[in-house]
Amino acid sequence: MSFEITTTVECFLLPDDGAAAQALFLQHLKDPYEMWIIAYSFTLTPMIDEIIANNTASGPIHIYLDYSQSTGSAEAPQVQKLIDGGVEVTIGTSPVGTQYICHTKGIVCDDTPAPWCWEGSVNFSLSGWHQVNTALFFHSQPYRDAFVNQFNHLRYFAWTQERAKQLMKTPPKGALTPPSDAPGAASPAPAPAGGKKQTPVEKKRAPAKKTAVKKIAQKKKPS
């Protein structure tokens, strides 16, 4: 479903703005916060090195890449380098059909005081910044939330429907859990005002009432 955001956007028109866009891109990959990336081409060496160095338990980096990146002679070694470096990488296509590619070039990061977002047509490659492309940088909580939700849907699809394409030996945490808005997913119980979930309390049945039975003494007949 489409949505609207209100924010200030820093716009780059490449190749004229290629050097400035790439510098800003690499600069923000150093941010020590959790990050989600959806991409097609993913071969820029400084980016690969920065992601491996910046991927931590407190600020993990989650990546969803098009299937082509795991099969190309130039791309596959870079993807394997990320996985060997401990980075979460999911390989996939489109939930509409595996004949369709993943063509997004986007990132969101839980920066403070507001998440930053990157979107555009430029591939995360060496040549992308010299081509005719666009890149947008902005801050938006609604966009971040929608992007992460789509990421979770894509990752769940890839690990449940395209398991053979995965290069990681085991699924990343949460990959096999259906997103809360996925068809058939159970809706969580609403939390009370205090913020804590209430544990359902089983009602005990009241003990059955005993009905007193009066015995009527029979009078003996006179002999």
C-alpha positions in Angstrom: 0.0 0.0 0.0 1.4 3.4 -0.9 2.1 5.9 1.8 3.2 9.5 2.2 6.1 11.1 4.2 7.0 14.7 5.0 10.7 15.4 5.3 13.6 17.3 3.8 15.4 15.3 1.1 19.1 15.8 0.0 19.1 15.0 -3.7 22.0 13.8 -5.9 21.9 13.7 -9.7 24.7 11.5 -11.0 27.3 11.5 -12.5 27.8 15.2 -11.7 27.1 14.5 -8.0 28.6 11.1 -8.0 31.7 11.8 -5.8 29.6 13.7 -3.2 26.9 11.0 -3.1 29.4 8.2 -2.7 31.3 10.0 0.1 28.0 10.6 2.0 27.0 6.9 1.4 30.3 5.5 2.8 30.3 8.0 5.7 26.9 6.9 7.0 27.8 3.2 6.7 30.0 3.9 9.7 27.0 4.8 11.9 26.9 2.4 14.9 23.2 1.6 14.7 21.1 -1.3 13.3 20.8 -1.1 9.6 18.7 -2.8 6.8 19.9 -3.0 3.2 18.0 -4.2 0.1 20.1 -4.1 -3.0 20.7 -5.4 -6.5 24.4 -4.9 -7.4 26.6 -5.1 -4.3 30.3 -5.0 -5.2 31.7 -1.7 -4.0 34.8 -2.9 -2.0 35.0 0.0 0.5 31.3 -0.7 1.3 32.0 -4.4 1.9 34.9 -3.7 4.2 33.0 -1.0 6.1 29.9 -3.2 6.6 32.1 -6.1 8.0 33.9 -3.7 10.3 30.7 -2.0 11.5 28.6 -5.1 12.0 28.2 -5.6 15.8 25.8 -7.3 18.2 24.4 -3.9 19.3 24.2 -2.5 15.8 23.7 -5.5 13.4 23.4 -5.1 9.7 20.8 -7.0 7.8 21.2 -7.5 4.0 18.8 -8.8 1.3 20.4 -9.2 -2.1 19.1 -10.2 -5.5 19.9 -13.8 -6.5 22.3 -12.7 -9.2 24.7 -11.5 -6.6 25.3 -15.0 -5.4 26.0 -16.5 -8.8 28.1 -13.9 -10.6 31.9 -14.4 -10.8 32.6 -10.9 -9.5 29.7 -10.7 -7.1 29.7 -14.1 -5.4 33.1 -13.7 -3.7 32.0 -10.4 -2.2 28.8 -11.9 -0.8 30.8 -14.8 0.6 33.2 -12.4 2.2 30.3 -10.7 4.0 29.0 -14.0 5.3 32.4 -15.2 6.4 32.7 -11.8 8.2 29.6 -12.6 10.3 27.1 -10.4 8.4 23.6 -11.5 7.9 22.9 -11.9 4.1 19.7 -13.3 2.6 19.5 -14.1 -1.1 16.2 -13.8 -2.9 14.1 -12.7 -5.8 10.5 -11.3 -5.8 7.6 -12.8 -3.9 5.5 -12.4 -7.0 7.7 -14.9 -8.9 11.2 -16.1 -8.9 11.6 -15.0 -12.5 11.6 -11.4 -11.2 14.5 -9.6 -9.7 15.1 -7.6 -6.5 16.0 -4.2 -8.0 15.8 -1.8 -4.9 18.9 0.1 -3.9 17.9 1.3 -0.4 19.1 1.5 3.2 17.5 2.5 6.4 19.4 3.0 9.7 18.2 3.5 13.2 20.2 6.7 13.7 19.3 9.2 16.4 17.4 11.4 16.8 15.6 10.0 13.7 16.4 7.1 11.3 18.2 8.0 8.1 17.1 6.6 4.7 18.9 6.1 1.4 17.0 5.5 -1.9 17.7 5.9 -5.6 18.7 4.2 -8.8 22.4 4.0 -8.2 23.8 0.5 -7.7 26.2 0.0 -4.8 29.1 -0.8 -7.2 32.2 0.9 -8.4 30.7 2.1 -11.7 27.3 3.1 -10.4 28.5 6.6 -9.2 29.8 7.4 -12.7 26.5 6.5 -14.5 23.4 8.6 -14.9 21.6 7.8 -11.7 19.8 9.4 -8.8 20.3 9.2 -5.0 18.2 10.5 -2.2 19.1 10.9 1.5 16.6 11.9 4.1 15.3 11.2 7.7 11.9 9.5 8.2 10.5 7.2 10.8 7.5 6.2 8.6 9.7 5.3 5.7 12.1 3.3 7.9 9.2 1.4 9.4 7.7 0.5 6.0 11.1 -0.4 4.6 11.9 -2.8 7.5 8.5 -4.3 7.2 9.1 -5.1 3.5 12.6 -6.4 4.4 11.0 -8.8 6.9 8.5 -10.1 4.4 11.2 -10.6 1.7 13.5 -12.4 4.2 10.7 -14.7 5.4 9.8 -15.5 1.7 13.4 -16.2 0.8 14.1 -18.5 3.8 10.8 -20.4 3.5 10.3 -20.5 -0.3 13.9 -20.1 -1.7 15.9 -22.0 0.9 18.1 -23.6 -1.8 19.4 -20.1 -2.8 20.8 -19.3 0.6 24.5 -19.2 1.3 24.3 -18.9 5.1 24.3 -22.3 6.7 21.5 -21.4 9.2 18.7 -18.9 9.1 19.3 -15.6 10.8 17.3 -14.9 13.9 13.6 -14.2 13.1 13.9 -15.2 9.5 11.4 -18.1 9.9 8.9 -16.1 11.9 6.1 -14.7 9.7 5.7 -10.9 10.0 2.8 -9.9 12.2 0.8 -8.6 9.2 1.5 -11.7 7.0 -1.6 -13.6 6.0 -2.5 -16.2 8.6 -0.1 -14.7 11.2 -1.5 -14.7 14.7 -2.3 -11.3 16.1 -0.6 -10.5 19.4 -2.8 -9.7 22.4 -3.2 -6.0 22.9 -1.0 -4.7 25.7 -2.7 -2.8 28.7 -2.0 0.8 29.4 1.0 -0.1 31.6 2.8 -1.5 28.6 3.1 -5.1 29.8 1.2 -7.9 28.1 -1.5 -9.5 30.3 -1.2 -13.2 30.8 -4.6 -14.9 30.3 -6.0 -16.1 33.6 -7.9 -19.3 33.5 -11.2 -18.9 35.4 -11.8 -21.5 38.0 -15.2 -23.1 38.0 -17.2 -22.6 41.2 -17.8 -25.8 43.1 -21.1 -27.3 42.5 -23.7 -26.6 45.2 -24.7 -29.5 47.2 -28.5 -29.9 47.6 -29.4 -31.0 51.0 -31.8 -34.0 51.1 -34.0 -34.2 54.1 -34.9 -37.7 55.3 -38.4 -38.0 56.4 -38.8 -40.5 59.3 -41.6 -42.9 58.8 -43.9 -43.4 61.7 -44.3 -46.9 62.9 -47.8 -48.3 62.7 -49.1 -49.4 66.1 -49.1 -53.2 66.4 
